[in-house]
Amino acid sequence: MSLDTHPDAEQFQISLLRKASAAERISRACSLSETVIQLSHRAIRRANPELNEQELNLLFVTYYYGKDLSEHLRRYLNCKAA
């Protein structure tokens, strides 16, 4: 049970999801993921206004995929730019 949704509303939402086709459920999941990524990027940008776009993207990778991958990506991008 959700703490912030009325039980009747939650049951209605669940019934809508159960009635949706697989393609509709996948579309909703992809849309939600895209929204979360956009909001994450926006929060990182607001918290770090001094960073350029590449640095912001690397910080996103650090937060969501780890420092090791971020460092590998940074080195790759630096080699590619050279």
Wavefront OBJ file of the C-alpha trace (Angstrom):
o trace
v 0.000 0.000 0.000
v 1.139 3.487 -0.832
v 1.280 6.044 1.971
v 0.402 9.078 -0.148
v -2.408 7.686 -2.325
v -5.950 6.937 -1.238
v -6.550 3.150 -1.397
v -9.440 3.540 -3.878
v -7.308 5.662 -6.190
v -4.455 3.178 -5.926
v -6.744 0.261 -6.819
v -8.079 2.213 -9.798
v -4.532 2.933 -11.008
v -3.600 -0.719 -10.649
v -6.669 -1.802 -12.607
v -5.737 0.612 -15.416
v -2.225 -0.814 -15.539
v -3.559 -4.369 -15.655
v -5.852 -3.478 -18.572
v -3.072 -1.779 -20.544
v -1.316 -3.681 -23.296
v 2.336 -4.630 -22.955
v 3.253 -1.858 -25.405
v 1.342 0.715 -23.323
v 3.034 -0.433 -20.103
v 6.462 -0.279 -21.744
v 5.685 3.167 -23.116
v 4.659 4.403 -19.664
v 7.788 2.939 -18.077
v 10.014 4.573 -20.700
v 8.230 7.893 -20.245
v 8.642 7.724 -16.486
v 12.345 6.851 -16.834
v 12.863 9.772 -19.217
v 11.156 12.144 -16.781
v 13.294 10.936 -13.867
v 16.483 11.374 -15.915
v 15.460 14.895 -16.979
v 14.634 15.877 -13.397
v 17.951 14.437 -12.202
v 19.885 16.403 -14.826
v 18.005 19.563 -13.885
v 18.747 19.098 -10.168
v 22.439 18.502 -10.881
v 22.560 21.604 -13.113
v 20.890 23.758 -10.438
v 23.253 22.507 -7.740
v 26.336 23.042 -9.951
v 25.770 26.128 -12.119
v 29.507 26.615 -12.593
v 29.945 23.332 -14.516
v 29.817 23.037 -18.294
v 27.582 20.502 -20.063
v 30.236 17.773 -20.239
v 31.097 18.147 -16.562
v 27.394 18.004 -15.653
v 26.971 14.822 -17.690
v 30.010 13.258 -16.030
v 28.607 14.155 -12.622
v 25.321 12.476 -13.600
v 27.265 9.333 -14.549
v 29.127 9.504 -11.212
v 25.891 9.711 -9.225
v 23.998 7.002 -11.099
v 26.651 4.612 -12.391
v 29.604 5.168 -10.071
v 32.916 6.962 -9.926
v 34.863 4.234 -11.748
v 32.705 4.408 -14.873
v 32.700 8.197 -14.718
v 36.509 8.285 -14.606
v 36.771 5.849 -17.525
v 34.348 7.994 -19.507
v 36.284 11.170 -18.622
v 39.546 9.628 -19.847
v 37.858 8.395 -23.031
v 36.403 11.824 -23.765
v 39.746 13.526 -23.081
v 41.550 11.136 -25.470
v 38.867 11.596 -28.115
v 39.166 15.403 -27.861
v 42.962 15.335 -28.180
l 1 2 3 4 5 6 7 8 9 10 11 12 13 14 15 16 17 18 19 20 21 22 23 24 25 26 27 28 29 30 31 32 33 34 35 36 37 38 39 40 41 42 43 44 45 46 47 48 49 50 51 52 53 54 55 56 57 58 59 60 61 62 63 64 65 66 67 68 69 70 71 72 73 74 75 76 77 78 79 80 81 82
